[in-house]
Each structure stands twice: as structure tokens, then as C-alpha cells.
């Protein structure tokens, strides 16, 4: 049984069907190429991590940057995806598979190819949930992922 993570009527009324801003996707999220979903997913996840870090006490700019890097790197995103996979629905697993198999055309600088593909899959999932208006589910999975990442590796974000 699939849960409904769609936008609220108020969000729909404001023209925010696919995102936080009044620029809905040009097509349904299921029809957006995986690399394009990863593109928006990367940005949305970056904002989520920054907001999370700002919620911590006494964070200096250099600590903010180091902590953010520790959560948004391909290695971290790959680990996060692995840690949340058991929580994904069949539909979400399908999106992850498409993102993992997508050809980005770029070569990772600081990650191996497998980590990079898993990070792209994670970003694709976040982009899909964002673009389809399933923001509650997106926030749930990002929160679970950040929580898992923080437990796995000690970082300056822990207080």
C-alpha cells in the first residue's frame, strides 16, 4: 500500500505542485530523465544539509563547510543510500536503479565510480520526490540519512 506524500491543497493552490517555487516541472517527475532529477536532487539535498547544520549550536563557518562536505560528498551519499535502502518503497527502488544506471558523462574527482553512481542514485531519488511533490517523504528520508551518517562517522556537527 502506497502512502500519499503529495503536496497539500494549499501548496497546490499556490502553484507549488512540484517544488518550493512556482515553477512546476515541464512534465511529470516519472518522465524527467534521471540525470535531471539528480541535478535538482543535489541542490535540494545541499539545502537540507545546510539547514540541518544551521540548526546546530555554535557552528563556525569553517566547521559548517567541513561538516557539509562530510554529508554531501559522493562517499557520504553512497553510504546514506545504503543505510536507507531497506526503508524504500518498490517505486523508490526503481527510481534509485534508474539513477544508478544513468550515464552522467563526467568522471568523479574524489570518489570511485561505484560511489559516484550510488550518490547519483540518491540525488535522483531526492529529485524525484521533490519534483513529484512528495516533500514529506523526501524530508523523512533525508532526515533518516543524515541521522545514519552522523551515527556512522563522528563529525564537528555532533555536540
Secondary structure as a PSIPRED ss2 file (coil, helix, strand):
# PSIPRED VFORMAT (PSIPRED V4.0)

   1 X C   1.000  0.000  0.000
   2 X C   1.000  0.000  0.000
   3 X C   1.000  0.000  0.000
   4 X C   1.000  0.000  0.000
   5 X C   1.000  0.000  0.000
   6 X C   1.000  0.000  0.000
   7 X C   1.000  0.000  0.000
   8 X C   1.000  0.000  0.000
   9 X H   0.000  1.000  0.000
  10 X H   0.000  1.000  0.000
  11 X H   0.000  1.000  0.000
  12 X H   0.000  1.000  0.000
  13 X H   0.000  1.000  0.000
  14 X C   1.000  0.000  0.000
  15 X C   1.000  0.000  0.000
  16 X C   1.000  0.000  0.000
  17 X C   1.000  0.000  0.000
  18 X C   1.000  0.000  0.000
  19 X C   1.000  0.000  0.000
  20 X C   1.000  0.000  0.000
  21 X C   1.000  0.000  0.000
  22 X C   1.000  0.000  0.000
  23 X C   1.000  0.000  0.000
  24 X C   1.000  0.000  0.000
  25 X C   1.000  0.000  0.000
  26 X C   1.000  0.000  0.000
  27 X C   1.000  0.000  0.000
  28 X C   1.000  0.000  0.000
  29 X H   0.000  1.000  0.000
  30 X H   0.000  1.000  0.000
  31 X H   0.000  1.000  0.000
  32 X C   1.000  0.000  0.000
  33 X C   1.000  0.000  0.000
  34 X H   0.000  1.000  0.000
  35 X H   0.000  1.000  0.000
  36 X H   0.000  1.000  0.000
  37 X H   0.000  1.000  0.000
  38 X H   0.000  1.000  0.000
  39 X H   0.000  1.000  0.000
  40 X H   0.000  1.000  0.000
  41 X H   0.000  1.000  0.000
  42 X H   0.000  1.000  0.000
  43 X H   0.000  1.000  0.000
  44 X H   0.000  1.000  0.000
  45 X H   0.000  1.000  0.000
  46 X H   0.000  1.000  0.000
  47 X H   0.000  1.000  0.000
  48 X H   0.000  1.000  0.000
  49 X H   0.000  1.000  0.000
  50 X H   0.000  1.000  0.000
  51 X H   0.000  1.000  0.000
  52 X H   0.000  1.000  0.000
  53 X H   0.000  1.000  0.000
  54 X H   0.000  1.000  0.000
  55 X C   1.000  0.000  0.000
  56 X C   1.000  0.000  0.000
  57 X C   1.000  0.000  0.000
  58 X C   1.000  0.000  0.000
  59 X C   1.000  0.000  0.000
  60 X C   1.000  0.000  0.000
  61 X H   0.000  1.000  0.000
  62 X H   0.000  1.000  0.000
  63 X H   0.000  1.000  0.000
  64 X H   0.000  1.000  0.000
  65 X H   0.000  1.000  0.000
  66 X H   0.000  1.000  0.000
  67 X H   0.000  1.000  0.000
  68 X H   0.000  1.000  0.000
  69 X H   0.000  1.000  0.000
  70 X H   0.000  1.000  0.000
  71 X H   0.000  1.000  0.000
  72 X H   0.000  1.000  0.000
  73 X C   1.000  0.000  0.000
  74 X H   0.000  1.000  0.000
  75 X H   0.000  1.000  0.000
  76 X H   0.000  1.000  0.000
  77 X H   0.000  1.000  0.000
  78 X H   0.000  1.000  0.000
  79 X H   0.000  1.000  0.000
  80 X H   0.000  1.000  0.000
  81 X H   0.000  1.000  0.000
  82 X H   0.000  1.000  0.000
  83 X H   0.000  1.000  0.000
  84 X H   0.000  1.000  0.000
  85 X H   0.000  1.000  0.000
  86 X H   0.000  1.000  0.000
  87 X H   0.000  1.000  0.000
  88 X C   1.000  0.000  0.000
  89 X C   1.000  0.000  0.000
  90 X H   0.000  1.000  0.000
  91 X H   0.000  1.000  0.000
  92 X H   0.000  1.000  0.000
  93 X H   0.000  1.000  0.000
  94 X H   0.000  1.000  0.000
  95 X H   0.000  1.000  0.000
  96 X H   0.000  1.000  0.000
  97 X H   0.000  1.000  0.000
  98 X H   0.000  1.000  0.000
  99 X H   0.000  1.000  0.000
 100 X H   0.000  1.000  0.000
 101 X H   0.000  1.000  0.000
 102 X C   1.000  0.000  0.000
 103 X C   1.000  0.000  0.000
 104 X C   1.000  0.000  0.000
 105 X C   1.000  0.000  0.000
 106 X C   1.000  0.000  0.000
 107 X C   1.000  0.000  0.000
 108 X C   1.000  0.000  0.000
 109 X C   1.000  0.000  0.000
 110 X C   1.000  0.000  0.000
 111 X C   1.000  0.000  0.000
 112 X C   1.000  0.000  0.000
 113 X H   0.000  1.000  0.000
 114 X H   0.000  1.000  0.000
 115 X H   0.000  1.000  0.000
 116 X H   0.000  1.000  0.000
 117 X H   0.000  1.000  0.000
 118 X H   0.000  1.000  0.000
 119 X H   0.000  1.000  0.000
 120 X H   0.000  1.000  0.000
 121 X H   0.000  1.000  0.000
 122 X H   0.000  1.000  0.000
 123 X H   0.000  1.000  0.000
 124 X H   0.000  1.000  0.000
 125 X H   0.000  1.000  0.000
 126 X H   0.000  1.000  0.000
 127 X H   0.000  1.000  0.000
 128 X H   0.000  1.000  0.000
 129 X H   0.000  1.000  0.000
 130 X H   0.000  1.000  0.000
 131 X H   0.000  1.000  0.000
 132 X C   1.000  0.000  0.000
 133 X C   1.000  0.000  0.000
 134 X C   1.000  0.000  0.000
 135 X H   0.000  1.000  0.000
 136 X H   0.000  1.000  0.000
 137 X H   0.000  1.000  0.000
 138 X H   0.000  1.000  0.000
 139 X H   0.000  1.000  0.000
 140 X H   0.000  1.000  0.000
 141 X H   0.000  1.000  0.000
 142 X H   0.000  1.000  0.000
 143 X H   0.000  1.000  0.000
 144 X H   0.000  1.000  0.000
 145 X H   0.000  1.000  0.000
 146 X H   0.000  1.000  0.000
 147 X H   0.000  1.000  0.000
 148 X H   0.000  1.000  0.000
 149 X H   0.000  1.000  0.000
 150 X H   0.000  1.000  0.000
 151 X H   0.000  1.000  0.000
 152 X H   0.000  1.000  0.000
 153 X C   1.000  0.000  0.000
 154 X C   1.000  0.000  0.000
 155 X C   1.000  0.000  0.000
 156 X C   1.000  0.000  0.000
 157 X C   1.000  0.000  0.000
 158 X C   1.000  0.000  0.000
 159 X C   1.000  0.000  0.000
